[in-house]
């Protein structure tokens, strides 16, 4: 079991929010995926935004969130927009 904060981009605040939606380890986050994790976060914490989704994707793929490919950003933005 690996701590969430061992992942790139995950700080204390995001770790706390993830735990509040029953995502407690890095393995669980990777298994669930960024889009499902973001969906769960959005339900409980409506203020989370697209940057949070980028952050989750970056954590899973071990990439700085602002270095994601344009293709990944477009896919994630489409997902985020579908939740509005």
PDB file of N, CA, C and O in Angstrom:
ATOM      1  N   UNK A   1       0.845  -1.191   0.000  1.00  0.00           N
ATOM      2  CA  UNK A   1       0.000   0.000   0.000  1.00  0.00           C
ATOM      3  C   UNK A   1       0.886   1.249   0.000  1.00  0.00           C
ATOM      4  O   UNK A   1       1.660   1.486   0.928  1.00  0.00           O
ATOM      5  N   UNK A   2       0.751   2.022  -1.048  1.00  0.00           N
ATOM      6  CA  UNK A   2       1.559   3.218  -1.201  1.00  0.00           C
ATOM      7  C   UNK A   2       0.715   4.444  -0.874  1.00  0.00           C
ATOM      8  O   UNK A   2      -0.437   4.543  -1.294  1.00  0.00           O
ATOM      9  N   UNK A   3       1.291   5.372  -0.126  1.00  0.00           N
ATOM     10  CA  UNK A   3       0.561   6.583   0.245  1.00  0.00           C
ATOM     11  C   UNK A   3       0.275   7.433  -0.981  1.00  0.00           C
ATOM     12  O   UNK A   3       1.072   7.493  -1.917  1.00  0.00           O
ATOM     13  N   UNK A   4      -0.879   8.089  -0.956  1.00  0.00           N
ATOM     14  CA  UNK A   4      -1.257   8.957  -2.061  1.00  0.00           C
ATOM     15  C   UNK A   4      -0.220  10.044  -2.297  1.00  0.00           C
ATOM     16  O   UNK A   4       0.096  10.374  -3.440  1.00  0.00           O
ATOM     17  N   UNK A   5       0.311  10.603  -1.204  1.00  0.00           N
ATOM     18  CA  UNK A   5       1.250  11.721  -1.358  1.00  0.00           C
ATOM     19  C   UNK A   5       2.590  11.309  -1.929  1.00  0.00           C
ATOM     20  O   UNK A   5       3.429  12.164  -2.214  1.00  0.00           O
ATOM     21  N   UNK A   6       2.808  10.018  -2.102  1.00  0.00           N
ATOM     22  CA  UNK A   6       4.039   9.584  -2.767  1.00  0.00           C
ATOM     23  C   UNK A   6       3.940   9.823  -4.275  1.00  0.00           C
ATOM     24  O   UNK A   6       4.948   9.799  -4.982  1.00  0.00           O
ATOM     25  N   UNK A   7       2.718  10.054  -4.760  1.00  0.00           N
ATOM     26  CA  UNK A   7       2.514  10.302  -6.192  1.00  0.00           C
ATOM     27  C   UNK A   7       2.808  11.756  -6.532  1.00  0.00           C
ATOM     28  O   UNK A   7       2.605  12.652  -5.713  1.00  0.00           O
ATOM     29  N   UNK A   8       3.286  11.974  -7.743  1.00  0.00           N
ATOM     30  CA  UNK A   8       3.523  13.317  -8.259  1.00  0.00           C
ATOM     31  C   UNK A   8       2.203  14.096  -8.229  1.00  0.00           C
ATOM     32  O   UNK A   8       1.143  13.536  -8.507  1.00  0.00           O
ATOM     33  N   UNK A   9       2.272  15.357  -7.899  1.00  0.00           N
ATOM     34  CA  UNK A   9       1.141  16.301  -7.916  1.00  0.00           C
ATOM     35  C   UNK A   9       0.182  16.189  -6.719  1.00  0.00           C
ATOM     36  O   UNK A   9      -0.679  17.055  -6.561  1.00  0.00           O
ATOM     37  N   UNK A  10       0.298  15.176  -5.889  1.00  0.00           N
ATOM     38  CA  UNK A  10      -0.665  14.996  -4.791  1.00  0.00           C
ATOM     39  C   UNK A  10      -0.106  15.615  -3.513  1.00  0.00           C
ATOM     40  O   UNK A  10       0.900  15.157  -2.973  1.00  0.00           O
ATOM     41  N   UNK A  11      -0.770  16.653  -3.047  1.00  0.00           N
ATOM     42  CA  UNK A  11      -0.394  17.314  -1.799  1.00  0.00           C
ATOM     43  C   UNK A  11      -1.365  16.951  -0.696  1.00  0.00           C
ATOM     44  O   UNK A  11      -2.252  16.115  -0.868  1.00  0.00           O
ATOM     45  N   UNK A  12      -1.175  17.596   0.435  1.00  0.00           N
ATOM     46  CA  UNK A  12      -1.974  17.286   1.615  1.00  0.00           C
ATOM     47  C   UNK A  12      -3.472  17.515   1.381  1.00  0.00           C
ATOM     48  O   UNK A  12      -4.292  16.692   1.785  1.00  0.00           O
ATOM     49  N   UNK A  13      -3.829  18.619   0.736  1.00  0.00           N
ATOM     50  CA  UNK A  13      -5.241  18.940   0.538  1.00  0.00           C
ATOM     51  C   UNK A  13      -5.925  17.933  -0.390  1.00  0.00           C
ATOM     52  O   UNK A  13      -7.013  17.445  -0.083  1.00  0.00           O
ATOM     53  N   UNK A  14      -5.294  17.624  -1.519  1.00  0.00           N
ATOM     54  CA  UNK A  14      -5.898  16.669  -2.456  1.00  0.00           C
ATOM     55  C   UNK A  14      -5.929  15.266  -1.850  1.00  0.00           C
ATOM     56  O   UNK A  14      -6.882  14.517  -2.062  1.00  0.00           O
ATOM     57  N   UNK A  15      -4.901  14.918  -1.107  1.00  0.00           N
ATOM     58  CA  UNK A  15      -4.903  13.620  -0.426  1.00  0.00           C
ATOM     59  C   UNK A  15      -6.102  13.524   0.517  1.00  0.00           C
ATOM     60  O   UNK A  15      -6.791  12.505   0.549  1.00  0.00           O
ATOM     61  N   UNK A  16      -6.342  14.568   1.268  1.00  0.00           N
ATOM     62  CA  UNK A  16      -7.469  14.584   2.207  1.00  0.00           C
ATOM     63  C   UNK A  16      -8.803  14.447   1.466  1.00  0.00           C
ATOM     64  O   UNK A  16      -9.687  13.713   1.908  1.00  0.00           O
ATOM     65  N   UNK A  17      -8.945  15.148   0.350  1.00  0.00           N
ATOM     66  CA  UNK A  17     -10.187  15.054  -0.426  1.00  0.00           C
ATOM     67  C   UNK A  17     -10.364  13.653  -1.009  1.00  0.00           C
ATOM     68  O   UNK A  17     -11.471  13.113  -1.004  1.00  0.00           O
ATOM     69  N   UNK A  18      -9.288  13.071  -1.505  1.00  0.00           N
ATOM     70  CA  UNK A  18      -9.384  11.709  -2.045  1.00  0.00           C
ATOM     71  C   UNK A  18      -9.799  10.723  -0.954  1.00  0.00           C
ATOM     72  O   UNK A  18     -10.643   9.858  -1.185  1.00  0.00           O
ATOM     73  N   UNK A  19      -9.213  10.853   0.220  1.00  0.00           N
ATOM     74  CA  UNK A  19      -9.581   9.958   1.322  1.00  0.00           C
ATOM     75  C   UNK A  19     -11.049  10.126   1.699  1.00  0.00           C
ATOM     76  O   UNK A  19     -11.700   9.169   2.116  1.00  0.00           O
ATOM     77  N   UNK A  20     -11.574  11.353   1.551  1.00  0.00           N
ATOM     78  CA  UNK A  20     -12.978  11.603   1.902  1.00  0.00           C
ATOM     79  C   UNK A  20     -13.943  10.901   0.948  1.00  0.00           C
ATOM     80  O   UNK A  20     -15.123  10.750   1.262  1.00  0.00           O
ATOM     81  N   UNK A  21     -13.449  10.471  -0.213  1.00  0.00           N
ATOM     82  CA  UNK A  21     -14.286   9.720  -1.162  1.00  0.00           C
ATOM     83  C   UNK A  21     -13.794   8.274  -1.281  1.00  0.00           C
ATOM     84  O   UNK A  21     -13.985   7.620  -2.306  1.00  0.00           O
ATOM     85  N   UNK A  22     -13.163   7.795  -0.219  1.00  0.00           N
ATOM     86  CA  UNK A  22     -12.731   6.399  -0.080  1.00  0.00           C
ATOM     87  C   UNK A  22     -11.667   5.963  -1.083  1.00  0.00           C
ATOM     88  O   UNK A  22     -11.644   4.808  -1.508  1.00  0.00           O
ATOM     89  N   UNK A  23     -10.795   6.882  -1.456  1.00  0.00           N
ATOM     90  CA  UNK A  23      -9.613   6.539  -2.247  1.00  0.00           C
ATOM     91  C   UNK A  23      -8.429   6.804  -1.319  1.00  0.00           C
ATOM     92  O   UNK A  23      -8.032   7.949  -1.103  1.00  0.00           O
ATOM     93  N   UNK A  24      -7.877   5.721  -0.778  1.00  0.00           N
ATOM     94  CA  UNK A  24      -6.929   5.866   0.323  1.00  0.00           C
ATOM     95  C   UNK A  24      -5.475   5.552  -0.031  1.00  0.00           C
ATOM     96  O   UNK A  24      -4.568   5.902   0.724  1.00  0.00           O
ATOM     97  N   UNK A  25      -5.246   4.901  -1.163  1.00  0.00           N
ATOM     98  CA  UNK A  25      -3.877   4.540  -1.534  1.00  0.00           C
ATOM     99  C   UNK A  25      -3.616   4.882  -2.999  1.00  0.00           C
ATOM    100  O   UNK A  25      -4.542   5.075  -3.786  1.00  0.00           O
ATOM    101  N   UNK A  26      -2.334   4.952  -3.339  1.00  0.00           N
ATOM    102  CA  UNK A  26      -1.942   5.203  -4.722  1.00  0.00           C
ATOM    103  C   UNK A  26      -2.485   4.105  -5.631  1.00  0.00           C
ATOM    104  O   UNK A  26      -2.928   4.377  -6.747  1.00  0.00           O
ATOM    105  N   UNK A  27      -2.450   2.883  -5.156  1.00  0.00           N
ATOM    106  CA  UNK A  27      -2.946   1.757  -5.949  1.00  0.00           C
ATOM    107  C   UNK A  27      -4.441   1.909  -6.251  1.00  0.00           C
ATOM    108  O   UNK A  27      -4.887   1.644  -7.367  1.00  0.00           O
ATOM    109  N   UNK A  28      -5.204   2.335  -5.249  1.00  0.00           N
ATOM    110  CA  UNK A  28      -6.644   2.530  -5.463  1.00  0.00           C
ATOM    111  C   UNK A  28      -6.889   3.623  -6.494  1.00  0.00           C
ATOM    112  O   UNK A  28      -7.756   3.477  -7.355  1.00  0.00           O
ATOM    113  N   UNK A  29      -6.141   4.707  -6.416  1.00  0.00           N
ATOM    114  CA  UNK A  29      -6.305   5.789  -7.382  1.00  0.00           C
ATOM    115  C   UNK A  29      -5.989   5.307  -8.792  1.00  0.00           C
ATOM    116  O   UNK A  29      -6.718   5.615  -9.735  1.00  0.00           O
ATOM    117  N   UNK A  30      -4.913   4.559  -8.935  1.00  0.00           N
ATOM    118  CA  UNK A  30      -4.534   4.055 -10.258  1.00  0.00           C
ATOM    119  C   UNK A  30      -5.572   3.081 -10.796  1.00  0.00           C
ATOM    120  O   UNK A  30      -5.861   3.074 -11.993  1.00  0.00           O
ATOM    121  N   UNK A  31      -6.131   2.263  -9.917  1.00  0.00           N
ATOM    122  CA  UNK A  31      -7.142   1.287 -10.343  1.00  0.00           C
ATOM    123  C   UNK A  31      -8.436   1.980 -10.771  1.00  0.00           C
ATOM    124  O   UNK A  31      -9.053   1.594 -11.764  1.00  0.00           O
ATOM    125  N   UNK A  32      -8.837   2.991 -10.027  1.00  0.00           N
ATOM    126  CA  UNK A  32     -10.080   3.715 -10.301  1.00  0.00           C
ATOM    127  C   UNK A  32      -9.931   4.602 -11.534  1.00  0.00           C
ATOM    128  O   UNK A  32     -10.846   4.708 -12.350  1.00  0.00           O
ATOM    129  N   UNK A  33      -8.782   5.229 -11.655  1.00  0.00           N
ATOM    130  CA  UNK A  33      -8.537   6.136 -12.775  1.00  0.00           C
ATOM    131  C   UNK A  33      -8.907   7.573 -12.446  1.00  0.00           C
ATOM    132  O   UNK A  33      -9.693   7.837 -11.536  1.00  0.00           O
ATOM    133  N   UNK A  34      -8.332   8.486 -13.196  1.00  0.00           N
ATOM    134  CA  UNK A  34      -8.514   9.911 -12.906  1.00  0.00           C
ATOM    135  C   UNK A  34      -9.954  10.376 -13.105  1.00  0.00           C
ATOM    136  O   UNK A  34     -10.455  11.185 -12.325  1.00  0.00           O
ATOM    137  N   UNK A  35     -10.618   9.873 -14.138  1.00  0.00           N
ATOM    138  CA  UNK A  35     -11.959  10.361 -14.438  1.00  0.00           C
ATOM    139  C   UNK A  35     -12.972   9.941 -13.376  1.00  0.00           C
ATOM    140  O   UNK A  35     -13.802  10.752 -12.963  1.00  0.00           O
ATOM    141  N   UNK A  36     -12.917   8.698 -12.933  1.00  0.00           N
ATOM    142  CA  UNK A  36     -13.829   8.238 -11.875  1.00  0.00           C
ATOM    143  C   UNK A  36     -13.498   8.921 -10.551  1.00  0.00           C
ATOM    144  O   UNK A  36     -14.400   9.307  -9.808  1.00  0.00           O
ATOM    145  N   UNK A  37     -12.217   9.070 -10.258  1.00  0.00           N
ATOM    146  CA  UNK A  37     -11.818   9.756  -9.019  1.00  0.00           C
ATOM    147  C   UNK A  37     -12.325  11.192  -9.032  1.00  0.00           C
ATOM    148  O   UNK A  37     -12.831  11.680  -8.022  1.00  0.00           O
ATOM    149  N   UNK A  38     -12.192  11.872 -10.167  1.00  0.00           N
ATOM    150  CA  UNK A  38     -12.667  13.250 -10.287  1.00  0.00           C
ATOM    151  C   UNK A  38     -14.183  13.317 -10.122  1.00  0.00           C
ATOM    152  O   UNK A  38     -14.699  14.218  -9.460  1.00  0.00           O
ATOM    153  N   UNK A  39     -14.891  12.370 -10.719  1.00  0.00           N
ATOM    154  CA  UNK A  39     -16.347  12.313 -10.583  1.00  0.00           C
ATOM    155  C   UNK A  39     -16.729  12.210  -9.105  1.00  0.00           C
ATOM    156  O   UNK A  39     -17.603  12.939  -8.635  1.00  0.00           O
ATOM    157  N   UNK A  40     -16.082  11.316  -8.384  1.00  0.00           N
ATOM    158  CA  UNK A  40     -16.370  11.156  -6.948  1.00  0.00           C
ATOM    159  C   UNK A  40     -16.064  12.438  -6.189  1.00  0.00           C
ATOM    160  O   UNK A  40     -16.840  12.862  -5.333  1.00  0.00           O
ATOM    161  N   UNK A  41     -14.929  13.053  -6.505  1.00  0.00           N
ATOM    162  CA  UNK A  41     -14.562  14.307  -5.840  1.00  0.00           C
ATOM    163  C   UNK A  41     -15.587  15.390  -6.123  1.00  0.00           C
ATOM    164  O   UNK A  41     -15.980  16.126  -5.217  1.00  0.00           O
ATOM    165  N   UNK A  42     -16.024  15.495  -7.369  1.00  0.00           N
ATOM    166  CA  UNK A  42     -16.969  16.535  -7.783  1.00  0.00           C
ATOM    167  C   UNK A  42     -18.288  16.405  -7.032  1.00  0.00           C
ATOM    168  O   UNK A  42     -18.905  17.411  -6.681  1.00  0.00           O
ATOM    169  N   UNK A  43     -18.721  15.174  -6.783  1.00  0.00           N
ATOM    170  CA  UNK A  43     -19.964  14.966  -6.032  1.00  0.00           C
ATOM    171  C   UNK A  43     -19.857  15.488  -4.605  1.00  0.00           C
ATOM    172  O   UNK A  43     -20.789  16.107  -4.091  1.00  0.00           O
ATOM    173  N   UNK A  44     -18.729  15.237  -3.974  1.00  0.00           N
ATOM    174  CA  UNK A  44     -18.565  15.608  -2.564  1.00  0.00           C
ATOM    175  C   UNK A  44     -17.979  17.010  -2.389  1.00  0.00           C
ATOM    176  O   UNK A  44     -18.273  17.692  -1.407  1.00  0.00           O
ATOM    177  N   UNK A  45     -17.166  17.428  -3.327  1.00  0.00           N
ATOM    178  CA  UNK A  45     -16.487  18.728  -3.256  1.00  0.00           C
ATOM    179  C   UNK A  45     -16.734  19.472  -4.572  1.00  0.00           C
ATOM    180  O   UNK A  45     -15.878  19.460  -5.457  1.00  0.00           O
ATOM    181  N   UNK A  46     -17.902  20.121  -4.707  1.00  0.00           N
ATOM    182  CA  UNK A  46     -18.265  20.745  -5.987  1.00  0.00           C
ATOM    183  C   UNK A  46     -17.263  21.791  -6.486  1.00  0.00           C
ATOM    184  O   UNK A  46     -17.279  22.139  -7.667  1.00  0.00           O
ATOM    185  N   UNK A  47     -16.410  22.288  -5.622  1.00  0.00           N
ATOM    186  CA  UNK A  47     -15.460  23.326  -6.040  1.00  0.00           C
ATOM    187  C   UNK A  47     -14.253  22.775  -6.796  1.00  0.00           C
ATOM    188  O   UNK A  47     -13.465  23.556  -7.327  1.00  0.00           O
ATOM    189  N   UNK A  48     -14.084  21.447  -6.860  1.00  0.00           N
ATOM    190  CA  UNK A  48     -12.940  20.925  -7.618  1.00  0.00           C
ATOM    191  C   UNK A  48     -13.123  21.293  -9.080  1.00  0.00           C
ATOM    192  O   UNK A  48     -14.245  21.364  -9.582  1.00  0.00           O
ATOM    193  N   UNK A  49     -12.003  21.526  -9.758  1.00  0.00           N
ATOM    194  CA  UNK A  49     -12.062  22.027 -11.127  1.00  0.00           C
ATOM    195  C   UNK A  49     -11.185  21.181 -12.049  1.00  0.00           C
ATOM    196  O   UNK A  49     -10.595  20.181 -11.639  1.00  0.00           O
ATOM    197  N   UNK A  50     -11.122  21.609 -13.290  1.00  0.00           N
ATOM    198  CA  UNK A  50     -10.383  20.886 -14.318  1.00  0.00           C
ATOM    199  C   UNK A  50      -8.924  20.653 -13.915  1.00  0.00           C
ATOM    200  O   UNK A  50      -8.357  19.607 -14.227  1.00  0.00           O
ATOM    201  N   UNK A  51      -8.326  21.608 -13.237  1.00  0.00           N
ATOM    202  CA  UNK A  51      -6.923  21.446 -12.816  1.00  0.00           C
ATOM    203  C   UNK A  51      -6.781  20.237 -11.881  1.00  0.00           C
ATOM    204  O   UNK A  51      -5.773  19.532 -11.925  1.00  0.00           O
ATOM    205  N   UNK A  52      -7.777  20.003 -11.050  1.00  0.00           N
ATOM    206  CA  UNK A  52      -7.737  18.819 -10.182  1.00  0.00           C
ATOM    207  C   UNK A  52      -7.723  17.544 -11.024  1.00  0.00           C
ATOM    208  O   UNK A  52      -7.006  16.595 -10.707  1.00  0.00           O
ATOM    209  N   UNK A  53      -8.499  17.525 -12.073  1.00  0.00           N
ATOM    210  CA  UNK A  53      -8.525  16.354 -12.953  1.00  0.00           C
ATOM    211  C   UNK A  53      -7.170  16.165 -13.636  1.00  0.00           C
ATOM    212  O   UNK A  53      -6.673  15.042 -13.726  1.00  0.00           O
ATOM    213  N   UNK A  54      -6.578  17.243 -14.110  1.00  0.00           N
ATOM    214  CA  UNK A  54      -5.235  17.169 -14.695  1.00  0.00           C
ATOM    215  C   UNK A  54      -4.235  16.645 -13.664  1.00  0.00           C
ATOM    216  O   UNK A  54      -3.361  15.837 -13.980  1.00  0.00           O
ATOM    217  N   UNK A  55      -4.382  17.116 -12.437  1.00  0.00           N
ATOM    218  CA  UNK A  55      -3.488  16.698 -11.355  1.00  0.00           C
ATOM    219  C   UNK A  55      -3.606  15.201 -11.103  1.00  0.00           C
ATOM    220  O   UNK A  55      -2.595  14.518 -10.936  1.00  0.00           O
ATOM    221  N   UNK A  56      -4.822  14.690 -11.075  1.00  0.00           N
ATOM    222  CA  UNK A  56      -5.041  13.264 -10.862  1.00  0.00           C
ATOM    223  C   UNK A  56      -4.446  12.439 -11.996  1.00  0.00           C
ATOM    224  O   UNK A  56      -3.793  11.424 -11.757  1.00  0.00           O
ATOM    225  N   UNK A  57      -4.672  12.875 -13.222  1.00  0.00           N
ATOM    226  CA  UNK A  57      -4.128  12.169 -14.384  1.00  0.00           C
ATOM    227  C   UNK A  57      -2.599  12.172 -14.335  1.00  0.00           C
ATOM    228  O   UNK A  57      -1.956  11.160 -14.612  1.00  0.00           O
ATOM    229  N   UNK A  58      -2.035  13.316 -13.981  1.00  0.00           N
ATOM    230  CA  UNK A  58      -0.582  13.409 -13.858  1.00  0.00           C
ATOM    231  C   UNK A  58      -0.042  12.507 -12.764  1.00  0.00           C
ATOM    232  O   UNK A  58       1.028  11.916 -12.910  1.00  0.00           O
ATOM    233  N   UNK A  59      -0.782  12.402 -11.668  1.00  0.00           N
ATOM    234  CA  UNK A  59      -0.352  11.534 -10.565  1.00  0.00           C
ATOM    235  C   UNK A  59      -0.315  10.075 -11.025  1.00  0.00           C
ATOM    236  O   UNK A  59       0.614   9.333 -10.706  1.00  0.00           O
ATOM    237  N   UNK A  60      -1.327   9.684 -11.770  1.00  0.00           N
ATOM    238  CA  UNK A  60      -1.421   8.297 -12.232  1.00  0.00           C
ATOM    239  C   UNK A  60      -0.360   7.977 -13.286  1.00  0.00           C
ATOM    240  O   UNK A  60       0.190   6.876 -13.308  1.00  0.00           O
ATOM    241  N   UNK A  61      -0.079   8.948 -14.157  1.00  0.00           N
ATOM    242  CA  UNK A  61       0.868   8.707 -15.254  1.00  0.00           C
ATOM    243  C   UNK A  61       2.279   9.193 -14.939  1.00  0.00           C
ATOM    244  O   UNK A  61       3.178   9.079 -15.773  1.00  0.00           O
ATOM    245  N   UNK A  62       2.475   9.736 -13.735  1.00  0.00           N
ATOM    246  CA  UNK A  62       3.775  10.244 -13.283  1.00  0.00           C
ATOM    247  C   UNK A  62       4.298  11.359 -14.189  1.00  0.00           C
ATOM    248  O   UNK A  62       5.450  11.351 -14.623  1.00  0.00           O
ATOM    249  N   UNK A  63       3.409  12.316 -14.458  1.00  0.00           N
ATOM    250  CA  UNK A  63       3.742  13.484 -15.267  1.00  0.00           C
ATOM    251  C   UNK A  63       3.272  14.723 -14.507  1.00  0.00           C
ATOM    252  O   UNK A  63       2.206  14.705 -13.892  1.00  0.00           O
ATOM    253  N   UNK A  64       4.060  15.799 -14.545  1.00  0.00           N
ATOM    254  CA  UNK A  64       3.585  17.053 -13.963  1.00  0.00           C
ATOM    255  C   UNK A  64       2.275  17.419 -14.658  1.00  0.00           C
ATOM    256  O   UNK A  64       2.157  17.292 -15.877  1.00  0.00           O
ATOM    257  N   UNK A  65       1.301  17.869 -13.886  1.00  0.00           N
ATOM    258  CA  UNK A  65      -0.027  18.102 -14.461  1.00  0.00           C
ATOM    259  C   UNK A  65      -0.004  19.095 -15.617  1.00  0.00           C
ATOM    260  O   UNK A  65      -0.818  18.991 -16.535  1.00  0.00           O
ATOM    261  N   UNK A  66       0.915  20.053 -15.585  1.00  0.00           N
ATOM    262  CA  UNK A  66       0.971  21.043 -16.653  1.00  0.00           C
ATOM    263  C   UNK A  66       1.793  20.569 -17.852  1.00  0.00           C
ATOM    264  O   UNK A  66       1.980  21.319 -18.810  1.00  0.00           O
ATOM    265  N   UNK A  67       2.280  19.337 -17.803  1.00  0.00           N
ATOM    266  CA  UNK A  67       3.036  18.750 -18.914  1.00  0.00           C
ATOM    267  C   UNK A  67       2.256  17.653 -19.639  1.00  0.00           C
ATOM    268  O   UNK A  67       2.810  16.957 -20.490  1.00  0.00           O
ATOM    269  N   UNK A  68       0.985  17.498 -19.309  1.00  0.00           N
ATOM    270  CA  UNK A  68       0.160  16.504 -19.995  1.00  0.00           C
ATOM    271  C   UNK A  68       0.064  16.843 -21.477  1.00  0.00           C
ATOM    272  O   UNK A  68       0.142  18.013 -21.854  1.00  0.00           O
ATOM    273  N   UNK A  69      -0.102  15.843 -22.303  1.00  0.00           N
ATOM    274  CA  UNK A  69      -0.236  16.072 -23.744  1.00  0.00           C
ATOM    275  C   UNK A  69      -1.533  16.831 -24.027  1.00  0.00           C
ATOM    276  O   UNK A  69      -2.483  16.780 -23.246  1.00  0.00           O
ATOM    277  N   UNK A  70      -1.551  17.524 -25.141  1.00  0.00           N
ATOM    278  CA  UNK A  70      -2.774  18.240 -25.547  1.00  0.00           C
ATOM    279  C   UNK A  70      -3.927  17.260 -25.726  1.00  0.00           C
ATOM    280  O   UNK A  70      -5.072  17.572 -25.400  1.00  0.00           O
ATOM    281  N   UNK A  71      -3.625  16.091 -26.240  1.00  0.00           N
ATOM    282  CA  UNK A  71      -4.650  15.066 -26.427  1.00  0.00           C
ATOM    283  C   UNK A  71      -5.267  14.667 -25.084  1.00  0.00           C
ATOM    284  O   UNK A  71      -6.488  14.563 -24.962  1.00  0.00           O
ATOM    285  N   UNK A  72      -4.426  14.447 -24.095  1.00  0.00           N
ATOM    286  CA  UNK A  72      -4.916  14.091 -22.756  1.00  0.00           C
ATOM    287  C   UNK A  72      -5.733  15.237 -22.170  1.00  0.00           C
ATOM    288  O   UNK A  72      -6.798  15.007 -21.598  1.00  0.00           O
ATOM    289  N   UNK A  73      -5.251  16.459 -22.305  1.00  0.00           N
ATOM    290  CA  UNK A  73      -5.984  17.616 -21.770  1.00  0.00           C
ATOM    291  C   UNK A  73      -7.358  17.750 -22.420  1.00  0.00           C
ATOM    292  O   UNK A  73      -8.343  18.035 -21.738  1.00  0.00           O
ATOM    293  N   UNK A  74      -7.429  17.545 -23.726  1.00  0.00           N
ATOM    294  CA  UNK A  74      -8.719  17.641 -24.423  1.00  0.00           C
ATOM    295  C   UNK A  74      -9.681  16.559 -23.952  1.00  0.00           C
ATOM    296  O   UNK A  74     -10.862  16.823 -23.727  1.00  0.00           O
ATOM    297  N   UNK A  75      -9.172  15.345 -23.805  1.00  0.00           N
ATOM    298  CA  UNK A  75     -10.017  14.233 -23.336  1.00  0.00           C
ATOM    299  C   UNK A  75     -10.540  14.516 -21.928  1.00  0.00           C
ATOM    300  O   UNK A  75     -11.714  14.292 -21.633  1.00  0.00           O
ATOM    301  N   UNK A  76      -9.653  15.009 -21.067  1.00  0.00           N
ATOM    302  CA  UNK A  76     -10.046  15.285 -19.688  1.00  0.00           C
ATOM    303  C   UNK A  76     -11.012  16.467 -19.603  1.00  0.00           C
ATOM    304  O   UNK A  76     -11.946  16.450 -18.802  1.00  0.00           O
ATOM    305  N   UNK A  77     -10.788  17.489 -20.427  1.00  0.00           N
ATOM    306  CA  UNK A  77     -11.693  18.637 -20.424  1.00  0.00           C
ATOM    307  C   UNK A  77     -13.088  18.199 -20.858  1.00  0.00           C
ATOM    308  O   UNK A  77     -14.088  18.639 -20.291  1.00  0.00           O
ATOM    309  N   UNK A  78     -13.150  17.341 -21.857  1.00  0.00           N
ATOM    310  CA  UNK A  78     -14.445  16.829 -22.324  1.00  0.00           C
ATOM    311  C   UNK A  78     -15.159  16.097 -21.189  1.00  0.00           C
ATOM    312  O   UNK A  78     -16.364  16.259 -20.996  1.00  0.00           O
ATOM    313  N   UNK A  79     -14.413  15.296 -20.446  1.00  0.00           N
ATOM    314  CA  UNK A  79     -15.001  14.579 -19.303  1.00  0.00           C
ATOM    315  C   UNK A  79     -15.506  15.575 -18.256  1.00  0.00           C
ATOM    316  O   UNK A  79     -16.628  15.459 -17.764  1.00  0.00           O
ATOM    317  N   UNK A  80     -14.667  16.549 -17.925  1.00  0.00           N
ATOM    318  CA  UNK A  80     -15.047  17.552 -16.935  1.00  0.00           C
ATOM    319  C   UNK A  80     -16.309  18.308 -17.371  1.00  0.00           C
ATOM    320  O   UNK A  80     -17.221  18.518 -16.572  1.00  0.00           O
ATOM    321  N   UNK A  81     -16.349  18.709 -18.635  1.00  0.00           N
ATOM    322  CA  UNK A  81     -17.516  19.441 -19.143  1.00  0.00           C
ATOM    323  C   UNK A  81     -18.787  18.597 -19.079  1.00  0.00           C
ATOM    324  O   UNK A  81     -19.881  19.133 -18.898  1.00  0.00           O
ATOM    325  N   UNK A  82     -18.646  17.281 -19.227  1.00  0.00           N
ATOM    326  CA  UNK A  82     -19.821  16.400 -19.194  1.00  0.00           C
ATOM    327  C   UNK A  82     -20.438  16.317 -17.806  1.00  0.00           C
ATOM    328  O   UNK A  82     -21.574  15.866 -17.661  1.00  0.00           O
ATOM    329  N   UNK A  83     -19.710  16.743 -16.792  1.00  0.00           N
ATOM    330  CA  UNK A  83     -20.209  16.673 -15.415  1.00  0.00           C
ATOM    331  C   UNK A  83     -20.914  17.961 -14.974  1.00  0.00           C
ATOM    332  O   UNK A  83     -21.443  18.033 -13.865  1.00  0.00           O
ATOM    333  N   UNK A  84     -20.918  18.960 -15.832  1.00  0.00           N
ATOM    334  CA  UNK A  84     -21.520  20.251 -15.448  1.00  0.00           C
ATOM    335  C   UNK A  84     -23.018  20.232 -15.606  1.00  0.00           C
ATOM    336  O   UNK A  84     -23.680  21.232 -15.328  1.00  0.00           O
TER     337      UNK A  84
END
